[in-house]
Amino acid sequence: MDDARVNLKDIANELGISQTAVSFAINDKPGVSIQTKRRVREAAARMGWKPAYAAQALGSSKTMTVGFAPARSMDAFQTEGFMLHFMAGIHASLSRSGYGLLFRPCATLDEELDTYRDWARRKRVDGVVLVDLLSDDPRPRLLHNLGLPAVLAGGPDSDNYLPSLSIDDSRTMTTIMDHLSSRGHARIAYLSGDKNLDYSRARVSSFKEFVSRKNLGEPKVEFTDFTPDKAAAFTLRLSSGKNPYTAFIYENEIMAAASLRAMLESRTASMAVQGSDEKTAAPALACRGLPAMVSFEDSFICQSTYPSITSVHRDAGLYGTKVANLLLKIFRGEHVGGNRRILTPKLVIRESTARPVR
């Protein structure tokens, strides 16, 4: 029998029972015996019957959909590998339980808040995944008041409205700083993203604490709003002069790669102005004496540049899977709460920090 044409009436005719009995058995409702439910499910599987989404929605209060509406630009999603792999992990977990992921990128925080209100009013989703916790963030309270189940990737939520899973960024920053210090770097700058983001604040705090504890002078932190051109401009300015910074930490790999390119272009142009021939202006010579570079995000970009860029690696797909699993526990009525730190990141040492500072 053609799978697309199998319906409850077909199953009823096959088993010689009423269509109502088949419906009760499929939806696990009282009124039919355990034996009948088993026979119906076995026949449905054998005949290739699949539930129609619309029928499920009408027969249940569930939408079998999870919402994801981060306030980020589409350009950010197209260039940031971590978030794409994170979403793939969410989808992989949800799909195994029959849920779909509704992705609705928002341009502003207000638009994101309005989206949650709309979803709750129309009962469009069963729950929400939240990312990028802000200082004085209104979203956890709103979702709690709307009665919309949600989990936070990051955090923790200081008001304890939402359960969360986070990565220990403070320890990661210490690992980076230990590595750079072991290479002899004392002038280190951190080019962060958005000062309002929870994880950025945690990284800045850890960075400043390390600089103070090791007596490395005044901690240098610049916020770039995740703009590659800003990161490159800061890098060029801070790596020149009488007392230049010898190492830079970037919030993501796009900023690091853009800064590396800017430095190589600047050095190559300087060689040309000084009358160097084409051979001596080769990229290998331009790379000599470059400051050390570390990215807080890892991707093929870090592996493909020359020199390759030292970076923090974490399994974004696995992170997304674990966040989705936490939300599924809520759907099943299991008690979850508080914050758990998971997935200890690994620092992958590459060419950009391989040599000690001269």
N, C-alpha and C positions, 0 to 999 in steps of 0.2 A: 504493500500500500504506500502511496506517495506521502512522505512525511508532512508536506505542507497541507495536506487535506485531512489529516487525522484530527478528529475532534472528540468531545466527550460522548456524543451519540454513537460514534464508531466503536468506542471502547464498550459502551453499554450493550450494543448489539453483539459484539464479540463474546461478552460474558453472559448475556442473557439476563441482565438486570436493568433497572431503571436508570435514566440519565441523572436523576436527582441523587441516587445512591452513589454513582460515579463521582459526581461533584462533591458530595460529602467526604468521600474517601480521599480524593485528590487534595482537598483543603483541610484534611485531618479534623473534621468536625464530628461531633457526636451524632448518633443515629444509625450508624452501621457498625458491624462487628470488626474486630481486629483482623479476622481472616479475610473478610471482604476487602478491607483496605489494602491488605497485602496483595490479593489477587488483582485489584485494580491497578496498583502501582507496577506490578510485574507486567501486566498487559500493556500499560502505557509505555513502559520502557521498551517492550518487545515491538510495539507498533510504531515507535518513534514519535510519540506525542510530545509536544513541547508547549508549555503554557504561554498564552498571549499576554503581552505586557498590559494591554488595556484591560483585559479580563482580570488580571491580578490586581490592578489598581482599584477596579470597581468592587472586587470581593474582599479587599483588605484595606486597612488604614495605612499600610506601608506603600511607599513609592518605589522601594528598592533602588534608591538613588542617594548618593552622597554629594554634597555641594562643596566646591572649592572656588572661592572668589577673592583671590589676593589682589591687593591694590598695587599692581606693577604694570609697567608698560609692556606691550607685545615685544618690543625690541629687547627688553631684558630677558624675556622667556626664550627668545630665539638665540641669544648669545650665552646664557648662563646654563652650563651643563648640569650643575648640581640639581637645580629645580626640575629640569626635564627628567632626570633619572629618579628623582624623588616622586614625581607624579606617576611615572611608570610603575614604581613599587606600590604605590597606593592602588592603582588600577589592578595590578596583578593579584593583590590580596582580596579586593572587593569582588572581582569577577569570579573568584573561586566560590564565593558565597552567594552569587547571583545578583550582586549589586553593580550598578553603573556609576560612573563618575561624571558629574556635571561641572564642567570647567567654565567659569565666568570671570575672566580678568577684568579688573576695575581700574579706572584711571585715578581715582582719589579714594581717600578713606571714607568720605561721606557717601560716595557711590557704593562702596562695599557695605556700609551699614544699611543703606536703603535696600540693597540686594537681600540681606538677611531678613529684613522686615517683610519684603515681598515673598520670599520663600516660605516664611512661617505663616503668613496670611493665606497663601494659596496651597499650603501643605505640599510644596513642590519637592522637598527633600526630607529624608529621614534624619539627617545629621550633617555636620559640617567639620571640615578640617581647617584649622586656623594656623597661620604662619606669621613670622615677622612681628613678634610682640613688641609693642611700643611702651615708652614711659607714659603713665596715666592712660593706658589703653582702654577705650570705651567698649571694645568688642566683647570681651568675656562677660561683662555685666549684661550687655544687651542680649547675647545669646541665652544667658541664664534666665533673664526675664521673659524672653520669647518662648521659653520651654523647648528650645531647639538643642538636642544633644550635640556636643562638640568635643573635640580633643585638640590640644595645642601641641604643635611641633616646635619645641623651644621652651622658653620660660625658665623657671616656673611662674605660674600666675600667682602674684603676691596676695591676691584676694581669695584665692582658692575656689574660684568659680568653675574652672575647668581642669581636668586631669591633663598631664603633659608628659611628654618624653623629650629629653633634651640631650645635647652633646656637650661634654665638659670642655668648653672653650677656654676657660681660665687655665686649665692644665696644659692645653695645647699651646697657648701663647708662651707659657713657661718653657715648654719643650723647644719651641723656635728660638727663644732668647738664649737658652743654654747652648744650643747649637752655634748660634752666631757668636756668642762670647767665646766659645772654645776655638773659634777661628780668628780670635783676636779683635773682633769688632767692639768698639766702645761708643761710636757715634751711630746710633740706629734710629731710623724714623719709621713711624707706623702711619701708613696712608689708609685710613679707615673709610667706611662707606657713609652711613647715615648715623649721626649721633643720637637719634631718637630710638634706634633699634636696640632691643634688649641685649642681643648677643654682641653688638658692637660695644655697648657700655661695659659688658663683662670683659671683653678683650682689652679695652682701653685701661680698665682698672688693673688688670693683671700686668699689662705692659708697664704702667707707671710704677707699680709696686716693685717689679723686677729692677727697673732703672734706679729707683731709690735704694733698694737693698744692696745693689752692686756698685753704688756711687758712680753712676755713668753720666752724671750731670743732669741738665734739665730734660725731661722726657719730651720728645717731639712727636706730636700727633696732629695730623691734618685730615679734615673730613672732605671727601670728594663728591659726595652724593652719587657714588658709583659711576662717575663720569670718567672714561679713559683719558680724555684730553686734559682734565684737571690733574689726574694722577701723573701724567707725563710731564706737565708743566712744573708741578711740585718736585718731581724727581730731578729734572734738569737744574732747577734753581738750588735745591739742597745738596746736590752732588758736586757743585762747583764752589769756587771761592777759596779763601785761605784756610778755612777749617771745615771741609766738606763732610757730609755724612757718608759713611762707607757701606752701610747696609740699609735695605728698605724692605718693609713688610707690607704686602698689599692685601686688600680685602678679598679680591678674586683674581682669577687668572687673566681676565680681559684687561684689567688695569695694569697688571704686571707686564703682559706682552706689549701693550701700547707704550709703556714706559721704556722697555728694552729697545723697542724700535726707535723711539725718539732719541735715546742716547746714542745708538749706533749711527743714526742719520747725522746727528750733531758732530760726532767724532769724525765721520767720513768727510763731511763738508769742511771741517777744520783742517784735515790733512790735505785736502785739495787746495785750500787757500794758501797753505804753507808751501805748496809746490811739490808735494809728494807725488811720485809717479803712480800709475794705476796699480802696480804690483804691491807697493808698500801700503796702499790705501785699501787693501783687501780686508774683508770682514774679520779674518782671524786677528789682524793687527789692531783693528778698531775695538776688538773685544778685550784687549789687554788693559788691566787696571779698572775694569768696570766695577761698580759697587755690587755687593752681594744682593740677591733678590730672593724673596720667599713669598709664595702665594698661599692664602688661606683656603683656596679651592684648587683641586687637581683635575686636569682633563688632558686630552690629547694635545692641547695647545702647549702645555708645559713640557711635554715630551718632544714636541716638534720644533721649538724655537732653537736658535743657536746664540748663546749657550742655552741648554735646557734649564728649566726653572725648578728649583727646589719647591716642594709644595706639600700641603697637608692633604692626605688622602683619607676619605671616609666613604663607606658604601652607601651612597644616597638612595639607591634602590631598596636596600635592606631597611634603611631608616623609614622610607615611605611605607614599606610593608608592615613594620612594627607599629607605626602610627595608625594605619588602617585597622590592624588587628585589635588595637585598643578600643577604637570606635565600635567595632563589631561586638566586643565584649559588652559594651553599654547597650547595644541593641538587644543582646540576649538577656539583659536584666542582671548581669553580673556587677558586683560592686567594684568600682575602680575610683581612685582618687589620688591626690598628691602628685608629686613629680618623681620621675625616675631618670637618672642619667645613664645613657647607653652608648654603645659603639665608640670605644676609645679610638680616636684618630691616630694615624701613623704619619710621621714626617718622612717623606721620600726625598733623600739627598740626591741632588743632581749637580750639573756643572756650575750653576750660578752661585753656589756657596762652597764648592769643592776646595777652593784654594784659600789659605789663610790670608788675612789682610796684610799688606806690606806697610 
